Amino acid sequence: MENTTRIRRPAVAGSFYPRNSQTLRKDIESYLAGVPPAASEGRPLVLIEPHAGYMYSGQVAAHGYKRIGGRGIKSVAVISPSHMEHFPFVSVFSGDAYETPLGRIAIDKEAADSIVAAAPGPIRSSERGHVHTGSHRQEHALEVQLPFLQSVLGDFRLIPIVMGDQSWELCEALGKALAPRVTREDFLVVASSDLSHFHEEETARSMDRVFCGLIETLDARGLHEAVRRNKCEACGAGPVIASLIACAPIAGVSCRVLFAATSGDVTGERDSVVGYAAAVVQTHGGGKERRMDEDKTRDAALTDEEESFLLGLARRCVEVSAGIGRTEEASADVTTATLREKRGAFVTLKIGGRLRGCIGMVEARKPLKETVAEMARAAATSDPRFMPVAEDEVDSLDIEISVLTPLRRIRSRDEIVVGTHGLVVERGPHRGLLLPQVATEAGWDAETFLGYTCEKAGLPRNAWRDPDTKLFVFSAQVFGERS
């Protein structure tokens, strides 16, 4: 007689997704069909996927899962948070199989054992987080990924991992344990996470932009810090961070946010939403480990103290430009490694919510501290759309700073994630740029965003369709005096 404790039965079939196998397959096929074809890219190492009910996040999830079919993937580690219980370790399922309405998935015992053996204290072979008894509801965040994987991959083996705690120490232990596996051609990691929870739409998208910007720069430590300081939310931040750590030693790695949305896009209710995103971490360099001299420093997230310093510096520069005082270089000796990095940045001035000046430097030519000081002076005095800021306007100004990631060339509008990406359009001598928050505040879709960016460049609105027009995206960490 079969020992049922060794098989993890479906717990949320009929609630998070259909219980009937035929209905489930048709739903997933419909979600996948709703994703536009994408150009062939690098080898996927990690998918970051939402785990809400399919009616809310299924279409978002499909953008990631559409990327992995036909790539010979035979072993998948799915990492989820534990919503139902806390335990101070990472639990790798000790049973024999997970089951969904689409069938059983055998556990990759060899891979599971090697991951546990890499850090036997922080990582344990266990049923904690996987199988509950008594009145406990069972964890959904891992299970909901499986029908998508079964539909896209067919036959594969599973390493189910639940993080009972998401401390940096556990993230690091799991990431390092996974690292040797991630280089294998037939191996994939799925990090399960929803984003912001139960904020109004504008706040949710702002927080989700922070998350997306950090993963696109592969900044594991910055993401941990941003979640800790409530700059963004991700119930599965630990799985995402561990996945980024696992990929850190590999050459030629990039992360792309494929699609982002909120529950409000489905329900129409905007007062309290949950955020979702699908992203892929992929390599264009064959997945080999990179040498230390090839490793480039990632753009780090700013701390609260660094944000406060830059805002104070920008205000002093504006005051001096308007003829108030001579103290813009006060505290100029305050510096950190991040403030010394060469970074692009924009400084935006507003009065009563209306634009009063905005100047920026896209390329990373100077240390961030110098860039912000220079752009603040320019926004106050040199924006050709406005007269210089007057002394009696200074107290009414709100200052916002956008610190940019490097530009990334794109080939299609489908690569643009509104709310995460800013745009640069180039053709010949013409160049136009719009920051990520512009599209969000205006409620534009990707095509409208492209049209206005072309217009900013002095080009026709449809110029982005011209093959001679170059399109670039970037992300930004945006913060202001009233944020």
Residue pairs with C-beta under 8 A, 6 or more apart in sequence:
5 95
5 127
5 131
6 95
6 96
6 97
7 95
7 96
7 97
7 98
7 99
7 104
8 93
8 95
8 97
8 98
8 99
8 130
8 131
8 160
9 99
10 19
10 99
10 100
10 101
10 143
11 137
11 138
11 139
11 140
11 143
12 138
12 140
12 143
12 144
13 19
13 24
13 100
13 101
15 53
16 52
16 53
16 54
16 140
16 143
16 144
17 24
17 27
17 53
17 54
17 58
17 144
17 147
18 24
18 27
18 54
18 101
19 101
20 101
21 101
21 102
24 101
24 102
24 147
25 102
25 151
27 54
27 58
28 58
28 62
28 147
28 148
28 151
29 151
31 54
31 58
31 59
31 61
31 62
32 62
32 65
32 66
32 151
32 152
34 59
34 62
35 62
35 63
35 66
36 414
38 66
38 67
38 412
38 414
39 411
39 412
41 67
41 282
41 284
42 252
42 254
42 282
42 283
42 284
42 285
43 71
43 185
43 282
43 283
43 286
43 287
44 67
44 68
44 71
44 188
44 280
44 281
44 282
45 182
45 188
45 189
45 246
45 247
45 250
45 253
45 281
45 282
45 283
45 287
46 182
46 188
46 189
46 190
46 191
46 243
46 244
46 246
46 247
46 280
46 281
47 64
47 65
47 67
47 68
47 188
47 189
47 190
47 191
47 278
47 279
47 280
47 281
48 64
48 190
48 191
48 193
48 215
48 240
48 243
48 277
48 278
48 279
48 280
48 281
49 61
49 64
49 65
49 145
49 148
49 190
49 191
49 192
49 193
49 278
50 57
50 60
50 61
50 192
50 193
50 194
50 195
50 276
50 277
50 278
51 57
51 80
51 140
51 141
51 142
51 144
51 145
51 192
51 193
51 194
51 236
52 144
52 194
52 263
52 274
52 276
53 144
54 61
54 144
55 266
56 263
56 266
56 267
56 274
56 276
57 194
57 261
57 263
57 276
59 259
59 261
60 259
60 260
60 261
60 276
60 277
60 278
61 145
61 148
61 276
61 278
62 148
62 278
63 258
63 259
63 278
64 258
64 278
64 279
64 280
65 148
65 149
65 151
65 152
66 152
67 258
67 280
68 152
68 153
68 188
69 152
69 153
72 185
72 186
73 153
73 156
73 186
73 187
73 188
74 155
74 156
74 157
74 186
74 187
75 108
75 111
75 156
75 157
75 158
75 159
75 181
75 184
75 186
75 187
75 188
76 149
76 153
76 156
76 157
76 158
76 159
76 187
76 188
76 189
76 190
77 111
77 115
77 158
77 159
77 161
77 178
77 181
77 187
77 188
77 189
77 190
78 142
78 145
78 146
78 149
78 158
78 159
78 160
78 161
78 189
78 190
78 192
79 142
79 161
79 162
79 163
79 174
79 189
79 190
79 191
79 192
79 236
79 238
79 239
79 242
79 243
80 129
80 139
80 141
80 142
80 145
80 161
80 162
80 163
80 192
80 236
80 239
81 141
81 162
81 163
81 166
81 192
81 193
81 235
81 236
81 237
81 238
81 239
82 91
82 129
82 139
82 162
82 163
82 164
83 139
83 140
83 141
83 235
84 129
84 132
84 136
84 137
84 138
84 139
85 128
85 129
85 132
85 136
85 164
86 164
86 165
87 128
87 129
87 164
87 165
88 164
88 165
89 121
89 122
89 123
89 124
89 126
89 128
89 164
89 165
89 170
90 122
90 123
90 124
90 161
90 162
90 163
90 164
90 170
90 173
90 174
91 124
91 126
91 127
91 128
91 129
91 130
91 161
91 162
91 163
91 164
92 112
92 115
92 116
92 123
92 124
92 125
92 126
92 159
92 160
92 161
93 107
93 112
93 125
93 126
93 127
93 130
93 159
93 160
93 161
93 162
94 125
94 126
94 127
95 107
95 127
95 130
95 131
96 106
96 107
97 104
97 105
97 106
97 107
97 158
98 104
98 105
98 107
98 142
98 143
98 146
98 158
98 160
99 105
100 143
100 146
100 147
100 150
101 147
102 146
102 147
102 150
102 151
103 150
105 146
105 149
105 150
105 156
105 157
105 158
106 157
106 158
107 157
107 158
107 159
107 160
108 157
108 158
108 159
111 157
111 159
111 181
111 187
112 125
112 159
113 125
114 177
114 180
114 181
115 123
115 159
115 161
115 174
115 177
115 178
115 181
116 123
116 124
116 125
116 177
118 173
118 176
118 177
118 180
119 173
119 174
119 176
119 177
122 169
122 170
122 173
122 174
123 173
123 174
123 177
128 162
128 164
129 139
129 162
129 163
129 164
130 138
130 139
130 142
130 160
130 162
131 138
132 138
132 139
139 162
141 192
141 193
141 235
141 236
142 160
142 161
142 162
142 192
144 192
145 190
145 192
146 158
149 156
149 158
149 190
161 174
161 239
163 170
163 171
163 174
163 238
163 239
163 242
165 238
166 237
166 238
166 241
167 238
168 221
168 224
168 241
170 238
170 242
171 220
171 224
171 238
171 241
171 242
171 245
172 242
172 245
174 238
174 242
174 245
174 246
175 220
175 241
175 242
175 243
175 244
175 245
175 246
175 248
176 245
176 246
178 189
178 242
178 243
178 246
179 245
179 246
179 247
179 248
179 249
181 187
181 246
182 189
182 246
182 247
182 250
182 287
183 250
183 287
183 288
183 289
184 287
185 287
189 243
189 246
191 236
191 239
191 240
191 242
191 243
192 236
192 239
193 234
193 235
193 236
193 237
193 239
193 240
194 234
194 235
194 236
194 274
194 275
194 276
195 204
195 207
195 208
195 211
195 232
195 233
195 234
195 260
195 274
195 275
195 276
195 277
196 203
196 204
196 207
196 208
196 211
196 232
196 233
196 262
196 273
196 274
196 275
197 233
197 235
197 274
197 275
198 272
198 273
198 274
199 207
199 272
199 273
200 270
200 271
200 272
200 273
201 262
201 264
201 270
201 271
201 273
202 440
204 262
204 273
204 274
204 275
205 262
205 275
205 419
205 440
206 437
206 440
206 478
207 231
207 232
207 233
207 275
208 232
208 260
208 262
208 275
208 277
208 419
208 420
209 419
209 420
209 436
209 437
209 440
209 475
209 476
209 478
210 226
210 231
210 232
210 301
210 477
211 223
211 226
211 232
211 233
211 234
211 275
211 277
212 257
212 260
212 277
212 279
212 417
212 419
212 420
212 475
213 405
213 420
213 475
213 476
213 477
214 222
214 223
214 226
214 232
214 301
215 223
215 240
215 244
215 255
215 257
215 279
215 281
216 255
216 256
216 257
216 279
216 405
216 420
216 475
217 255
217 298
217 299
217 405
217 475
218 244
218 247
218 248
218 253
218 254
218 255
218 281
218 298
219 244
219 298
219 299
219 300
219 301
220 241
220 244
220 245
220 248
221 300
222 298
222 300
222 301
223 232
223 234
223 237
223 240
223 241
223 244
223 301
224 237
224 241
225 301
225 303
226 232
226 301
227 233
227 234
227 237
229 303
229 304
231 301
233 275
234 240
243 281
244 255
244 281
247 253
247 281
247 283
249 289
249 290
250 283
250 285
250 287
250 288
250 289
250 290
251 283
251 285
251 286
251 288
251 289
251 290
251 291
251 294
252 283
252 284
252 285
252 286
252 290
253 281
253 282
253 283
253 285
254 281
254 282
254 283
254 284
254 408
255 279
255 280
255 281
255 282
256 279
256 280
256 282
256 415
257 277
257 278
257 279
257 417
257 420
257 421
258 277
258 278
258 279
258 280
258 417
259 277
259 278
259 417
260 275
260 276
260 277
260 278
260 417
260 418
260 419
260 420
261 275
261 276
261 277
262 273
262 274
262 275
262 276
263 269
263 273
263 274
263 276
264 270
264 273
277 417
297 341
299 341
299 343
299 405
299 406
300 337
300 338
300 341
301 477
302 310
302 338
302 403
302 477
302 479
303 336
303 338
306 336
306 338
306 339
307 401
307 479
309 331
309 334
309 339
310 339
310 368
310 369
310 372
310 401
311 399
311 401
311 479
311 480
311 481
312 331
313 328
313 331
313 369
313 372
313 373
313 376
314 347
314 372
314 373
314 375
314 376
314 399
314 401
315 376
315 397
315 399
315 481
316 325
316 327
316 328
316 329
316 330
317 328
317 373
317 376
317 377
317 380
318 349
318 376
318 377
318 379
318 380
318 389
318 394
318 397
318 399
319 325
319 327
319 328
319 394
320 326
320 327
320 328
320 377
321 376
321 377
321 380
321 381
321 388
321 389
322 380
322 388
322 389
322 390
322 391
322 393
322 394
323 391
324 391
324 394
328 373
335 369
338 368
339 367
339 368
339 369
340 367
340 368
340 369
341 364
341 367
341 368
342 364
342 365
342 366
342 367
342 368
342 371
343 364
343 367
343 368
343 371
343 403
343 404
344 360
344 361
344 362
344 363
344 364
344 365
344 371
344 403
344 404
344 406
344 474
345 360
345 361
345 368
345 371
345 372
345 375
345 401
345 402
345 403
345 404
346 358
346 359
346 360
346 361
346 375
346 401
346 402
346 404
346 435
346 476
347 358
347 359
347 360
347 372
347 375
347 376
347 378
347 379
347 399
347 400
347 401
348 355
348 357
348 358
348 379
348 399
348 400
348 401
348 402
348 435
349 355
349 356
349 357
349 358
349 379
349 380
349 389
349 397
349 398
349 399
349 400
350 356
350 397
350 398
350 400
351 393
351 396
351 397
351 398
352 396
356 386
356 389
356 393
356 397
357 379
357 380
357 383
357 385
357 386
357 389
358 379
358 383
359 375
359 378
359 379
359 382
359 383
360 375
360 402
360 404
360 433
360 435
361 371
361 374
361 375
362 404
362 407
362 424
362 433
362 474
364 404
364 406
365 371
366 374
368 403
372 401
376 399
380 388
380 389
381 388
381 389
382 388
389 397
398 480
398 481
398 482
399 480
399 481
400 478
400 479
400 480
400 481
400 483
401 478
401 479
401 480
402 422
402 435
402 436
402 437
402 476
402 477
402 478
403 476
403 477
403 478
404 422
404 474
404 475
404 476
405 474
405 475
405 476
406 474
407 424
407 472
407 473
407 474
408 472
408 473
408 474
409 470
409 471
409 472
410 416
410 471
410 472
410 473
411 471
413 446
413 447
413 450
413 464
413 471
414 446
415 473
416 423
416 446
416 449
416 450
416 473
418 439
418 440
418 444
418 445
418 446
418 449
419 436
419 439
419 440
420 436
420 475
421 436
421 473
421 474
421 475
422 433
422 434
422 435
422 436
422 438
422 473
422 474
422 475
422 476
423 433
423 434
423 449
423 450
423 453
423 471
423 472
423 473
424 431
424 432
424 433
424 453
424 471
424 472
424 473
424 474
425 431
425 432
425 433
425 450
425 453
425 454
425 456
425 457
425 459
425 463
425 464
425 469
425 470
425 471
425 472
426 457
426 469
426 470
426 472
427 457
427 459
427 463
427 466
427 468
427 469
427 470
428 468
430 457
430 458
430 459
431 457
432 453
432 454
432 455
432 456
432 457
432 458
432 459
433 453
433 456
434 449
434 452
434 453
434 456
435 476
435 478
436 475
436 476
436 478
437 476
437 478
438 449
438 452
439 448
439 449
442 448
442 452
444 452
450 464
450 471
451 461
451 462
451 464
452 461
453 464
454 460
454 461
454 462
454 463
454 464
454 469
455 461
457 463
459 469
463 469
464 471
